[in-house]
Amino acid sequence: MVLLLGGFFLLMLPQRYTLFLTEGFHRILGPVLSVGRPTEISKIHMVQPGQDAVSQDTYNKLYTIYRNTYAQLLEIQQQLSTLQRIRAGLPTPGPPLILARVSNAILTAEECALLVIPVSGTEELEQGQYVIGDDSVIGTISAVYKTSARVRLVTDAKHRMLVAIGRTGRSGYIQAYMHGQGDGTTRIVGLSQKEYDVREGDAVYAAADGDRLGTEVIIGEVREVRHDLDNPLLWDIRVVPVCQAEKLSEIGIVVMHPKSEIKSN
Amino acid sequence: MRWIRFLFILLIITVLDAGNLLNIIATPGLHIRPDLLLIAMVFFASHLETTNAMTVSFLLGFVADLSGELSIMGPYTISFGIFGSLLCQLRKVVLVRRMLYQALTIFVMVLLIRGLAQLLLMLKTQHVGANVYIVLWGTAAYSAVFGPFAWMILSGLTDWLGLRERPRYGPIRIRH
Protein backbone atom coordinates (compact mmCIF):
# COMPACT_ATOMS: atom_id res chain seq x y z
CA MET A 1 0.00 0.00 0.00
CA VAL A 2 2.83 2.35 0.90
CA LEU A 3 4.59 1.52 -2.35
CA LEU A 4 1.38 2.14 -4.31
CA LEU A 5 0.92 5.51 -2.63
CA GLY A 6 4.55 6.27 -3.42
CA GLY A 7 3.85 5.49 -7.08
CA PHE A 8 0.84 7.83 -7.13
CA PHE A 9 2.88 10.50 -5.36
CA LEU A 10 5.53 10.26 -8.07
CA LEU A 11 2.84 10.45 -10.75
CA MET A 12 1.26 13.53 -9.20
CA LEU A 13 4.56 15.36 -8.86
CA PRO A 14 5.22 17.91 -11.61
CA GLN A 15 7.68 16.60 -14.16
CA ARG A 16 10.30 19.23 -13.33
CA TYR A 17 10.74 17.68 -9.85
CA THR A 18 11.38 14.18 -11.18
CA LEU A 19 13.34 15.10 -14.25
CA PHE A 20 16.65 14.92 -12.40
CA LEU A 21 16.06 11.21 -11.72
CA THR A 22 15.70 10.21 -15.37
CA GLU A 23 18.38 12.62 -16.51
CA GLY A 24 20.75 11.31 -13.85
CA PHE A 25 20.06 7.74 -14.92
CA HIS A 26 20.79 8.46 -18.57
CA ARG A 27 23.84 10.55 -17.68
CA ILE A 28 25.40 7.87 -15.45
CA LEU A 29 24.62 4.90 -17.68
CA GLY A 30 24.81 6.83 -20.96
CA PRO A 31 28.05 5.25 -22.24
CA VAL A 32 26.76 1.73 -21.51
CA LEU A 33 23.31 2.44 -22.93
CA SER A 34 24.75 3.77 -26.17
CA VAL A 35 26.46 0.47 -26.97
CA GLY A 36 24.74 -1.17 -29.92
CA ARG A 37 22.68 0.02 -32.85
CA PRO A 38 21.30 3.55 -32.39
CA THR A 39 17.56 3.98 -32.27
CA GLU A 40 16.12 4.58 -35.72
CA ILE A 41 13.34 6.79 -34.51
CA SER A 42 14.16 10.01 -32.77
CA LYS A 43 13.69 10.39 -29.05
CA ILE A 44 10.06 10.83 -28.15
CA HIS A 45 9.05 13.84 -26.13
CA MET A 46 5.61 14.19 -24.72
CA VAL A 47 3.88 17.44 -25.51
CA GLN A 48 3.08 19.28 -22.36
CA PRO A 49 -0.24 21.09 -21.96
CA GLY A 50 0.10 24.59 -23.27
CA GLN A 51 2.92 23.72 -25.66
CA ASP A 52 2.43 24.29 -29.37
CA ALA A 53 1.71 21.06 -31.25
CA VAL A 54 0.41 20.06 -34.67
CA SER A 55 -1.56 17.05 -35.85
CA GLN A 56 0.19 13.95 -37.16
CA ASP A 57 -0.87 14.73 -40.76
CA THR A 58 0.49 18.27 -40.56
CA TYR A 59 3.64 16.96 -38.94
CA ASN A 60 4.14 14.41 -41.73
CA LYS A 61 3.65 17.10 -44.40
CA LEU A 62 6.04 19.48 -42.66
CA TYR A 63 8.58 16.73 -42.19
CA THR A 64 8.43 15.86 -45.90
CA ILE A 65 8.96 19.53 -46.79
CA TYR A 66 11.82 19.68 -44.31
CA ARG A 67 13.53 16.66 -45.84
CA ASN A 68 13.17 18.09 -49.36
CA THR A 69 14.55 21.43 -48.22
CA TYR A 70 17.42 19.71 -46.47
CA ALA A 71 18.24 17.75 -49.64
CA GLN A 72 18.24 21.02 -51.60
CA LEU A 73 20.50 22.60 -49.00
CA LEU A 74 22.98 19.75 -49.32
CA GLU A 75 22.90 20.09 -53.10
CA ILE A 76 23.55 23.84 -52.94
CA GLN A 77 26.37 23.32 -50.44
CA GLN A 78 27.97 20.79 -52.77
CA GLN A 79 27.67 23.18 -55.73
CA LEU A 80 29.16 26.01 -53.70
CA SER A 81 32.00 23.79 -52.57
CA THR A 82 32.76 22.75 -56.17
CA LEU A 83 32.68 26.35 -57.40
CA GLN A 84 34.99 27.44 -54.59
CA ARG A 85 37.38 24.64 -55.47
CA ILE A 86 37.43 25.69 -59.14
CA ARG A 87 37.80 29.35 -58.21
CA ALA A 88 40.64 28.55 -55.81
CA GLY A 89 42.49 26.93 -58.70
CA LEU A 90 42.43 30.14 -60.74
CA PRO A 91 45.45 32.45 -60.50
CA THR A 92 43.48 35.48 -59.29
CA PRO A 93 40.01 35.93 -57.94
CA GLY A 94 38.31 35.98 -61.25
CA PRO A 95 35.05 36.33 -63.01
CA PRO A 96 31.79 34.58 -62.19
CA LEU A 97 31.67 30.89 -62.88
CA ILE A 98 28.67 28.80 -63.84
CA LEU A 99 28.77 25.26 -62.59
CA ALA A 100 27.73 22.51 -64.99
CA ARG A 101 27.52 18.75 -64.76
CA VAL A 102 29.00 16.55 -67.46
CA SER A 103 26.27 14.37 -68.92
CA ASN A 104 28.24 12.78 -71.77
CA ALA A 105 31.76 12.70 -73.18
CA ILE A 106 32.38 12.25 -76.91
CA LEU A 107 35.95 11.22 -77.66
CA THR A 108 36.46 10.19 -81.28
CA ALA A 109 38.95 11.16 -83.96
CA GLU A 110 36.29 13.39 -85.51
CA GLU A 111 35.09 15.04 -82.36
CA CYS A 112 36.29 15.57 -78.80
CA ALA A 113 33.50 17.18 -76.82
CA LEU A 114 31.52 17.16 -73.61
CA LEU A 115 27.79 17.57 -73.25
CA VAL A 116 27.13 19.54 -70.10
CA ILE A 117 24.06 20.60 -68.16
CA PRO A 118 24.49 23.92 -66.35
CA VAL A 119 23.18 23.93 -62.80
CA SER A 120 21.94 27.48 -63.28
CA GLY A 121 22.29 30.51 -65.51
CA THR A 122 21.90 28.81 -68.92
CA GLU A 123 20.92 32.20 -70.37
CA GLU A 124 24.41 33.51 -69.54
CA LEU A 125 26.10 30.97 -71.80
CA GLU A 126 27.37 31.80 -75.27
CA GLN A 127 29.75 30.34 -77.80
CA GLY A 128 33.45 30.79 -77.17
CA GLN A 129 33.31 30.97 -73.36
CA TYR A 130 36.18 29.20 -71.68
CA VAL A 131 35.53 26.02 -69.74
CA ILE A 132 37.56 25.10 -66.69
CA GLY A 133 37.89 21.62 -65.28
CA ASP A 134 40.30 20.33 -62.68
CA ASP A 135 41.92 23.82 -62.42
CA SER A 136 42.79 24.02 -66.11
CA VAL A 137 41.15 25.18 -69.32
CA ILE A 138 39.76 22.16 -71.11
CA GLY A 139 37.93 23.80 -73.99
CA THR A 140 35.34 26.32 -75.04
CA ILE A 141 31.59 26.37 -75.43
CA SER A 142 30.74 25.44 -79.01
CA ALA A 143 26.95 25.31 -78.83
CA VAL A 144 24.29 26.37 -76.37
CA TYR A 145 20.95 24.59 -76.17
CA LYS A 146 17.86 25.24 -74.09
CA THR A 147 18.98 23.31 -71.04
CA SER A 148 22.44 22.09 -71.99
CA ALA A 149 25.59 23.09 -73.81
CA ARG A 150 28.39 21.48 -75.81
CA VAL A 151 32.01 21.95 -74.88
CA ARG A 152 34.58 21.53 -77.64
CA LEU A 153 37.74 20.24 -76.01
CA VAL A 154 41.15 21.70 -76.80
CA THR A 155 42.12 18.35 -78.30
CA ASP A 156 39.29 18.45 -80.88
CA ALA A 157 40.60 18.59 -84.47
CA LYS A 158 38.46 21.67 -85.19
CA HIS A 159 39.50 23.55 -82.08
CA ARG A 160 41.78 26.57 -82.36
CA MET A 161 42.80 28.74 -79.45
CA LEU A 162 45.19 31.59 -78.68
CA VAL A 163 47.68 30.34 -76.10
CA ALA A 164 50.66 31.68 -74.21
CA ILE A 165 53.78 29.59 -73.68
CA GLY A 166 55.55 30.36 -70.44
CA ARG A 167 58.50 29.11 -68.46
CA THR A 168 59.53 29.62 -64.87
CA GLY A 169 62.15 32.34 -64.66
CA ARG A 170 61.30 33.84 -68.01
CA SER A 171 59.36 37.06 -68.13
CA GLY A 172 56.59 37.30 -70.66
CA TYR A 173 54.81 34.76 -72.77
CA ILE A 174 55.14 33.55 -76.31
CA GLN A 175 51.76 33.82 -77.94
CA ALA A 176 50.65 31.38 -80.61
CA TYR A 177 47.65 29.51 -81.89
CA MET A 178 47.10 25.97 -80.70
CA HIS A 179 45.21 23.40 -82.78
CA GLY A 180 43.62 20.22 -81.52
CA GLN A 181 44.70 16.98 -83.18
CA GLY A 182 41.83 14.65 -82.27
CA ASP A 183 44.22 12.15 -80.69
CA GLY A 184 44.32 13.57 -77.17
CA THR A 185 47.06 16.10 -77.96
CA THR A 186 47.30 19.57 -79.45
CA ARG A 187 49.80 21.19 -81.77
CA ILE A 188 51.39 24.60 -82.05
CA VAL A 189 52.92 25.58 -85.39
CA GLY A 190 54.08 28.75 -86.96
CA LEU A 191 56.67 29.77 -84.39
CA SER A 192 60.04 30.66 -85.79
CA GLN A 193 62.90 28.63 -84.39
CA LYS A 194 65.16 31.62 -84.63
CA GLU A 195 62.93 34.00 -82.70
CA TYR A 196 61.28 31.78 -80.08
CA ASP A 197 62.88 29.53 -77.52
CA VAL A 198 60.46 26.70 -76.77
CA ARG A 199 61.47 23.61 -74.85
CA GLU A 200 59.87 20.43 -73.58
CA GLY A 201 58.20 20.99 -70.22
CA ASP A 202 57.19 24.60 -70.94
CA ALA A 203 53.73 25.46 -69.68
CA VAL A 204 50.99 26.33 -72.13
CA TYR A 205 48.31 28.73 -70.92
CA ALA A 206 45.04 29.90 -72.35
CA ALA A 207 45.85 33.50 -73.25
CA ALA A 208 43.95 36.16 -71.36
CA ASP A 209 42.11 38.40 -73.77
CA GLY A 210 40.10 40.42 -71.27
CA ASP A 211 36.92 39.55 -73.07
CA ARG A 212 36.52 35.89 -72.23
CA LEU A 213 39.35 35.23 -69.81
CA GLY A 214 40.81 37.69 -67.33
CA THR A 215 44.10 35.96 -66.64
CA GLU A 216 46.21 33.14 -68.05
CA VAL A 217 45.03 29.68 -67.02
CA ILE A 218 47.02 26.52 -67.63
CA ILE A 219 46.04 24.16 -70.43
CA GLY A 220 48.93 21.72 -70.63
CA GLU A 221 52.62 21.36 -71.12
CA VAL A 222 54.94 21.01 -74.10
CA ARG A 223 55.63 17.33 -74.58
CA GLU A 224 57.67 17.39 -77.82
CA VAL A 225 59.49 20.10 -79.79
CA ARG A 226 60.77 19.29 -83.27
CA HIS A 227 61.37 20.89 -86.67
CA ASP A 228 58.31 21.33 -88.83
CA LEU A 229 58.61 18.90 -91.75
CA ASP A 230 56.78 21.29 -94.10
CA ASN A 231 58.82 24.29 -93.07
CA PRO A 232 62.12 23.44 -91.35
CA LEU A 233 62.52 27.01 -90.04
CA LEU A 234 59.48 26.70 -87.81
CA TRP A 235 58.72 24.67 -84.70
CA ASP A 236 56.29 21.79 -84.58
CA ILE A 237 55.26 21.65 -80.91
CA ARG A 238 53.13 18.95 -79.34
CA VAL A 239 51.18 19.86 -76.21
CA VAL A 240 49.48 17.45 -73.83
CA PRO A 241 46.61 18.80 -71.67
CA VAL A 242 47.10 18.48 -67.90
CA CYS A 243 43.49 17.45 -67.42
CA GLN A 244 41.80 14.31 -68.66
CA ALA A 245 38.47 15.82 -69.58
CA GLU A 246 36.68 12.51 -69.93
CA LYS A 247 37.11 11.86 -66.21
CA LEU A 248 35.42 15.08 -65.14
CA SER A 249 31.97 15.09 -63.65
CA GLU A 250 31.68 18.84 -63.05
CA ILE A 251 33.11 21.82 -64.86
CA GLY A 252 33.01 25.61 -64.51
CA ILE A 253 32.18 27.98 -67.35
CA VAL A 254 33.82 31.41 -67.21
CA VAL A 255 31.33 34.22 -67.72
CA MET A 256 33.32 37.43 -67.84
CA HIS A 257 30.39 39.74 -68.49
CA PRO A 258 27.14 38.33 -67.11
CA LYS A 259 24.09 39.54 -69.02
CA SER A 260 22.25 40.16 -65.78
CA GLU A 261 24.92 42.69 -64.72
CA ILE A 262 24.87 44.40 -68.09
CA LYS A 263 21.09 44.74 -67.91
CA SER A 264 21.19 46.18 -64.39
CA ASN A 265 23.81 48.71 -65.45
CA MET B 1 16.31 -13.87 -1.81
CA ARG B 2 19.79 -12.45 -2.18
CA TRP B 3 19.13 -8.79 -2.77
CA ILE B 4 22.63 -7.68 -3.82
CA ARG B 5 22.71 -10.33 -6.51
CA PHE B 6 19.18 -9.43 -7.51
CA LEU B 7 20.18 -5.75 -7.87
CA PHE B 8 23.10 -6.81 -10.05
CA ILE B 9 20.75 -8.78 -12.32
CA LEU B 10 18.32 -5.85 -12.28
CA LEU B 11 21.09 -3.52 -13.46
CA ILE B 12 21.92 -5.82 -16.37
CA ILE B 13 18.26 -6.14 -17.36
CA THR B 14 17.79 -2.36 -17.11
CA VAL B 15 20.82 -1.63 -19.26
CA LEU B 16 19.62 -4.14 -21.84
CA ASP B 17 16.07 -2.82 -21.73
CA ALA B 18 16.96 0.87 -21.94
CA GLY B 19 20.10 0.64 -24.06
CA ASN B 20 20.73 0.33 -27.76
CA LEU B 21 21.93 -3.26 -27.61
CA LEU B 22 18.41 -4.66 -27.86
CA ASN B 23 17.84 -2.64 -31.06
CA ILE B 24 19.56 -5.50 -32.87
CA ILE B 25 16.38 -7.53 -32.47
CA ALA B 26 13.97 -4.59 -32.73
CA THR B 27 11.52 -4.55 -35.59
CA PRO B 28 12.34 -1.97 -38.22
CA GLY B 29 10.00 0.96 -38.59
CA LEU B 30 7.95 0.93 -35.42
CA HIS B 31 10.94 -0.16 -33.36
CA ILE B 32 9.11 -2.79 -31.31
CA ARG B 33 11.28 -4.67 -28.80
CA PRO B 34 10.54 -7.20 -26.09
CA ASP B 35 9.91 -5.66 -22.66
CA LEU B 36 12.65 -7.27 -20.56
CA LEU B 37 11.69 -5.56 -17.30
CA LEU B 38 8.16 -6.84 -17.64
CA ILE B 39 9.31 -10.36 -18.41
CA ALA B 40 11.54 -10.19 -15.33
CA MET B 41 8.61 -8.93 -13.27
CA VAL B 42 6.43 -11.88 -14.34
CA PHE B 43 9.28 -14.26 -13.54
CA PHE B 44 9.99 -12.86 -10.08
CA ALA B 45 6.30 -12.52 -9.22
CA SER B 46 5.97 -16.22 -10.03
CA HIS B 47 8.92 -17.26 -7.91
CA LEU B 48 8.89 -15.02 -4.83
CA GLU B 49 6.71 -14.91 -1.81
CA THR B 50 4.05 -12.21 -1.72
CA THR B 51 5.89 -9.43 0.15
CA ASN B 52 9.10 -9.81 -1.81
CA ALA B 53 7.18 -10.18 -5.09
CA MET B 54 5.33 -6.91 -4.48
CA THR B 55 8.54 -5.09 -3.55
CA VAL B 56 10.33 -6.41 -6.62
CA SER B 57 7.37 -5.50 -8.84
CA PHE B 58 7.32 -1.89 -7.60
CA LEU B 59 11.11 -1.72 -7.92
CA LEU B 60 11.01 -2.97 -11.49
CA GLY B 61 8.24 -0.49 -12.27
CA PHE B 62 10.29 2.32 -10.75
CA VAL B 63 13.26 1.33 -12.88
CA ALA B 64 11.00 1.17 -15.96
CA ASP B 65 9.92 4.77 -15.28
CA LEU B 66 13.50 5.81 -14.58
CA SER B 67 14.91 4.33 -17.76
CA GLY B 68 11.99 5.37 -19.95
CA GLU B 69 12.37 8.01 -22.61
CA LEU B 70 9.38 10.03 -21.49
CA SER B 71 10.97 11.30 -18.26
CA ILE B 72 7.70 10.90 -16.38
CA MET B 73 7.81 9.01 -13.09
CA GLY B 74 4.94 6.98 -11.70
CA PRO B 75 2.89 5.23 -14.42
CA TYR B 76 4.99 2.09 -14.62
CA THR B 77 5.68 2.02 -10.86
CA ILE B 78 1.94 1.87 -10.24
CA SER B 79 1.17 -0.55 -13.10
CA PHE B 80 3.97 -2.97 -12.28
CA GLY B 81 3.11 -2.80 -8.57
CA ILE B 82 -0.60 -3.48 -9.01
CA PHE B 83 -0.36 -6.26 -11.56
CA GLY B 84 2.76 -7.79 -10.01
CA SER B 85 0.88 -8.14 -6.74
CA LEU B 86 -2.14 -9.57 -8.53
CA LEU B 87 0.00 -12.08 -10.41
CA CYS B 88 1.64 -13.12 -7.19
CA GLN B 89 -1.78 -13.87 -5.73
CA LEU B 90 -2.88 -15.68 -8.87
CA ARG B 91 0.17 -17.91 -8.69
CA LYS B 92 -1.72 -19.97 -6.17
CA VAL B 93 -4.25 -20.71 -8.92
CA VAL B 94 -2.22 -20.65 -12.12
CA LEU B 95 1.03 -22.60 -12.36
CA VAL B 96 3.38 -20.91 -14.84
CA ARG B 97 5.64 -23.79 -15.74
CA ARG B 98 5.09 -24.65 -19.38
CA MET B 99 6.49 -22.28 -22.00
CA LEU B 100 3.08 -21.76 -23.53
CA TYR B 101 1.62 -20.57 -20.23
CA GLN B 102 4.64 -18.37 -19.64
CA ALA B 103 4.16 -16.77 -23.05
CA LEU B 104 0.44 -16.33 -22.47
CA THR B 105 0.98 -14.80 -19.03
CA ILE B 106 3.59 -12.40 -20.36
CA PHE B 107 1.33 -11.43 -23.27
CA VAL B 108 -1.59 -10.62 -20.98
CA MET B 109 0.59 -8.84 -18.43
CA VAL B 110 2.21 -6.65 -21.07
CA LEU B 111 -1.19 -5.64 -22.38
CA LEU B 112 -2.51 -4.87 -18.90
CA ILE B 113 0.57 -3.15 -17.48
CA ARG B 114 1.50 -1.09 -20.50
CA GLY B 115 -2.17 -0.35 -21.15
CA LEU B 116 -2.63 1.01 -17.64
CA ALA B 117 0.65 2.92 -17.85
CA GLN B 118 -0.48 4.54 -21.13
CA LEU B 119 -3.76 5.46 -19.51
CA LEU B 120 -1.98 7.08 -16.56
CA LEU B 121 0.37 8.88 -18.94
CA MET B 122 -2.59 10.15 -20.90
CA LEU B 123 -4.26 11.39 -17.74
CA LYS B 124 -1.12 13.23 -16.73
CA THR B 125 -0.08 14.69 -20.10
CA GLN B 126 -3.42 14.80 -21.99
CA HIS B 127 -1.59 13.34 -24.93
CA VAL B 128 -1.62 9.99 -26.71
CA GLY B 129 1.56 8.97 -28.49
CA ALA B 130 1.61 7.89 -32.11
CA ASN B 131 0.82 4.23 -32.95
CA VAL B 132 0.11 3.42 -29.29
CA TYR B 133 -2.10 0.45 -29.98
CA ILE B 134 0.14 -1.12 -32.61
CA VAL B 135 3.18 -0.72 -30.36
CA LEU B 136 1.25 -2.12 -27.37
CA TRP B 137 0.07 -5.25 -29.18
CA GLY B 138 3.38 -5.64 -30.96
CA THR B 139 5.35 -5.42 -27.73
CA ALA B 140 3.00 -7.88 -26.06
CA ALA B 141 3.39 -10.38 -28.90
CA TYR B 142 7.14 -9.92 -29.15
CA SER B 143 7.58 -10.23 -25.38
CA ALA B 144 5.43 -13.35 -25.37
CA VAL B 145 7.65 -14.94 -28.00
CA PHE B 146 10.89 -13.80 -26.42
CA GLY B 147 9.80 -14.23 -22.80
CA PRO B 148 10.06 -18.02 -22.38
CA PHE B 149 13.67 -17.95 -23.54
CA ALA B 150 14.55 -15.15 -21.13
CA TRP B 151 12.65 -17.17 -18.52
CA MET B 152 14.96 -20.14 -19.14
CA ILE B 153 18.00 -17.93 -18.50
CA LEU B 154 16.50 -16.52 -15.31
CA SER B 155 15.53 -20.02 -14.19
CA GLY B 156 19.19 -20.97 -14.43
CA LEU B 157 19.94 -18.24 -11.88
CA THR B 158 17.27 -19.32 -9.43
CA ASP B 159 19.66 -20.92 -6.96
CA TRP B 160 22.25 -18.16 -7.29
CA LEU B 161 19.59 -15.55 -6.55
CA GLY B 162 18.26 -17.57 -3.65
CA LEU B 163 14.79 -17.94 -5.09
CA ARG B 164 13.32 -20.93 -3.39
CA GLU B 165 10.01 -22.10 -4.72
CA ARG B 166 7.39 -22.48 -2.07
CA PRO B 167 5.82 -25.94 -1.88
CA ARG B 168 2.42 -25.51 -3.50
CA TYR B 169 0.56 -28.00 -1.35
CA GLY B 170 2.49 -27.59 1.86
CA PRO B 171 5.62 -29.38 3.06
CA ILE B 172 5.98 -33.06 2.26
CA ARG B 173 6.01 -35.18 5.29
CA ILE B 174 8.21 -38.22 5.21
CA ARG B 175 6.94 -41.10 7.24
CA HIS B 176 9.46 -43.34 8.83
Interface residues (C-beta under 8 A of the other chain):
Chain A: L3 L4 G6 G7 F8 F9 L10 L11 M12 L13 Q15 T18 L19 L21 T22 E23 F25 H26 L29 V32 L33 S34 V35 G36 R37 P38 T39 E40 I41 K43 I44 H45 M46 V47 Q48 P49 A53 Q56
Chain B: T14 V15 A18 G19 N20 L21 L22 N23 I24 P28 G29 H31 M54 T55 F58 G61 F62 D65 L66 S67 G68 E69 L70 S71 I72 M73 G74 P75 T77 I78 G81 I82 L120 L121 K124 T125 Q126 H127 G129 A130
